[in-house]
């Protein structure tokens, strides 16, 4: 027969051991995971392909339910006013705002827009203003990732080749369009 103090010690040790293995379900709840993602918009001259601006990376992933702190750094000082004026408004971000060089904004003047980062399937639109000549502009926004799946994004500003600006990089994956893969939450 095992003495009572030894039995208590063994039981306590087993319980602590199981808790260390992750079997303890009484853990404090955490908020949503925040994932940082950065994209850079390069001009066609910078990538040696005039008339072909490019977002890099054009393809990235994040877990479902996470919050992405998206930073877009644009080198492009050219403007490409939008054909659809509703795309000058910020939509689908936490708070329906974006930060432009540290200042909260809900829209960008149509005549100042160079690009957008738009994911129609989730109602996201980030208008990106033209950078001052010789400088960059930084746009940041918090985006809640939807359910797992693949979501196409597109620049809606006519910033490509062809008379209407909708050719070349606008229709070529990896330039002014790409895919966000939302992975199952872990």
Secondary structure, 3 states (H helix, E strand, C coil): CCCHHHHHHHHHHHHHHHHHCCCCCCCCCCCCCEEEEEEEEECCCCCCCCCCCEEECCEEEEECCCEEEEEEEECCCCCCCCCCHHHHECECCHHHCEEECCEEECECCHHHEEEEEEEHHHCEEEEEECCCCCCCEEEEEEEECCCCEEEEEECCCCCCECCCCCEHHHHCCCCCEEEEEEECCC
